[in-house]
Amino acid sequence: MRHAGRRWRHIGRGTASTGSRTGSRLALAGALMAVTALGAACGGDDGGSGDGGDGGEDGSASGKTIAFVGYGDTNQWAAHFNQVFGDALDAEGVEVQDLTTMDPATAVTNFNQAIAGSPDLIVTALLDTTAMVVPIQKAEQAGIPVLVFDGRPDPAVEDAVMQVLSDNVSLGKFAAQNIIEGLKAQGKDSGNVIVITGTASSLVTQDRMDGFNEEMAAAPQYKVIEIEDGNWDPTLSGQLATQLLAKHGCDGVQAAYGMADYMALPVIAAAKQAGCEVAGANGLVVTSSNCFKAGIDAIKEGSLYGTATEDPGTIAEATADYIVRFLSGEEPPQVETVPSDRVTADNVSEFAEQCSHA
């Protein structure tokens, strides 16, 4: 994803059990951080000293540095986000220190490492919302601004950070609407539902479940019987679906929510492998969010009931735009939310192009 000439700086990261792409390079990390810290101390007004909101001398973001504690490329959504995000910032001359990972504990370590480097801005996704409270407080004490993207921070630090958020509550509601609508269309007046979520410790996931549960409460004839943490991992999602279908049988599960297209499609595959009917007049109703081309194709061919437009490219563009405005000296609103749309067979053509870049 890193093009030749791009201003991405690779920082050594510890090995993560579920997603960090590089092994531990502590000696390299120490050397790089020493160089970064020296640059911060000697860089004058344009150096990485946590004053990014003042912009460069020419009122641009060029020459500024951000530490990017985002999602790792092993995640499909993140890989496309990082590509679009990196291209957008590279075009503006912003240097990005790559501290991405899909492991929550590594993310905390990387955030603390970012503070030591005194960048103009730390940009972070919150894999473990609670665990990131103290690091965010440390950044505030150090005078380094922090931008959180995708999911909101813990209320304890929500006033200390800027935010570019997905509308996660609506995404959960859309998923529930798809399930209810799909089951009613099959004429079912009762049904059991399983859910395989993203990382459970993140408010991204918790907010989606709040929206999902609120909407499902309006149709109590449909009961959520299992909720499993899929950690945004398609392989794990398929394994969990296989286990749940083995536990309850095809007749014991009528609908499933995989929190992203790449999580829902393995659920469909697991159901077919187990001999369960999918979609149609009486088959398993499956829905998702975080639209991808594969999800759009599945809606068109009928195996996936619906998804939503929380596509990585749109969120990446919104996040990069916010960063450029901030580093150029503007004062964007503290919180900006990127709206999402529900997608089903009825309107899939309207959103196919937007959702087909990953």
C-alpha positions, 0 to 999 in steps of 0.5 A, spaced: 500 500 500 505 504 500 507 507 494 515 509 492 516 516 494 510 516 499 512 520 506 510 514 510 515 512 515 515 505 518 516 505 525 518 498 529 512 495 532 511 489 536 508 482 534 500 482 534 497 475 535 491 478 530 494 483 525 500 486 526 504 485 520 511 486 522 515 483 528 518 486 533 524 491 531 525 494 538 532 497 536 530 500 530 524 503 533 528 506 539 533 509 533 527 512 529 524 515 535 531 518 537 531 521 531 524 523 531 525 526 538 531 530 535 527 533 529 522 535 534 527 539 539 530 542 533 525 543 528 523 550 530 516 552 529 515 547 523 517 541 527 513 536 530 511 539 537 504 538 538 502 545 535 499 542 528 493 547 529 497 553 527 499 550 520 505 551 516 508 558 515 504 558 508 498 556 512 498 549 509 499 542 512 505 541 508 511 538 512 507 536 518 507 530 521 502 525 524 503 519 528 498 514 525 495 509 530 490 506 525 487 499 523 492 494 520 493 492 513 491 485 515 484 487 515 480 488 509 477 495 511 483 498 513 487 496 507 483 500 503 482 505 508 490 506 509 491 506 501 486 512 500 488 515 506 495 515 505 494 517 498 490 523 500 495 526 505 501 524 501 498 529 496 498 534 501 506 533 503 504 530 510 509 525 513 505 519 516 509 515 521 506 508 520 504 505 527 498 501 525 495 494 528 489 490 529 492 488 536 489 492 541 494 491 546 499 493 541 495 499 539 496 502 546 504 501 546 504 504 539 500 510 541 505 511 547 511 511 542 507 516 538 507 521 544 514 520 545 516 522 538 512 529 539 508 529 532 504 535 530 498 530 530 496 523 533 491 520 529 488 513 532 482 508 531 480 505 538 480 497 538 480 498 545 476 504 547 477 503 555 485 502 554 486 508 550 484 513 555 490 513 559 494 514 553 490 520 550 490 523 557 498 523 556 498 526 549 493 532 552 498 533 558 504 533 552 500 538 548 499 533 542 492 534 539 489 527 538 484 525 532 480 519 533 476 516 527 471 511 526 469 510 533 468 515 538 472 515 544 471 513 552 466 519 555 472 520 560 476 523 554 471 525 549 472 533 550 480 532 549 480 529 542 477 531 535 473 526 532 471 523 525 466 518 526 462 513 522 454 513 524 455 506 528 448 506 531 445 507 525 449 501 522 446 497 527 439 499 526 440 498 519 442 491 520 436 489 525 431 492 519 434 488 514 433 482 519 426 484 521 424 485 514 427 479 511 424 474 516 417 478 515 418 477 507 419 469 509 412 469 513 416 467 519 412 470 526 418 467 530 426 466 529 432 466 532 438 470 530 446 470 531 451 476 531 458 476 530 461 482 532 467 486 530 472 487 536 467 487 542 472 492 546 471 498 541 465 503 542 464 502 534 462 495 536 458 497 542 454 503 538 452 498 533 450 493 538 446 499 541 442 501 535 441 493 533 438 491 540 434 497 540 431 496 533 430 488 534 426 490 541 421 493 536 420 486 534 420 481 540 418 475 536 425 475 533 430 473 539 438 474 539 440 467 541 448 468 541 453 474 540 460 472 539 466 477 538 469 476 531 474 481 532 473 484 525 476 477 522 473 473 516 476 467 518 474 467 525 467 469 523 467 463 519 469 459 524 464 462 529 458 461 525 460 454 523 460 452 531 454 456 532 450 452 526 453 446 529 450 447 536 443 450 534 442 446 527 440 449 521 433 449 524 435 453 530 438 459 526 433 463 522 438 470 521 445 472 522 448 479 523 456 479 521 458 486 522 462 487 516 461 484 509 467 480 509 464 477 516 457 476 513 460 472 507 464 467 511 457 466 515 454 464 508 459 460 506 459 456 513 451 455 513 452 452 506 457 448 508 453 445 514 447 444 509 443 450 511 439 453 506 440 461 505 436 466 503 430 465 498 423 463 501 425 459 507 433 460 508 438 464 513 437 471 512 444 474 513 446 482 513 452 486 514 455 493 514 461 496 511 460 495 504 465 491 499 464 489 492 463 482 494 458 484 499 454 488 493 455 482 488 452 477 494 446 482 494 445 482 487 445 474 487 441 474 493 445 470 498 446 477 502 440 481 504 443 487 505 449 492 508 450 499 509 455 504 506 460 505 511 465 504 506 473 505 507 474 510 502 469 515 504 471 515 511 478 515 509 477 521 505 473 525 510 478 523 515 484 526 511 480 532 509 479 533 516 487 533 518 489 537 512 484 543 514 486 542 522 494 542 520 493 548 515 490 552 521 483 552 520 478 550 526 474 544 524 468 542 528 470 538 534 466 532 531 464 530 524 460 524 523 460 521 516 453 519 514 451 512 512 445 509 508 442 502 508 443 498 502 438 492 500 436 489 493 431 495 492 437 500 492 443 496 491 445 499 484 445 506 487 451 504 492 454 499 487 460 504 485 461 507 492 462 500 495 466 497 490 473 499 491 475 494 496 
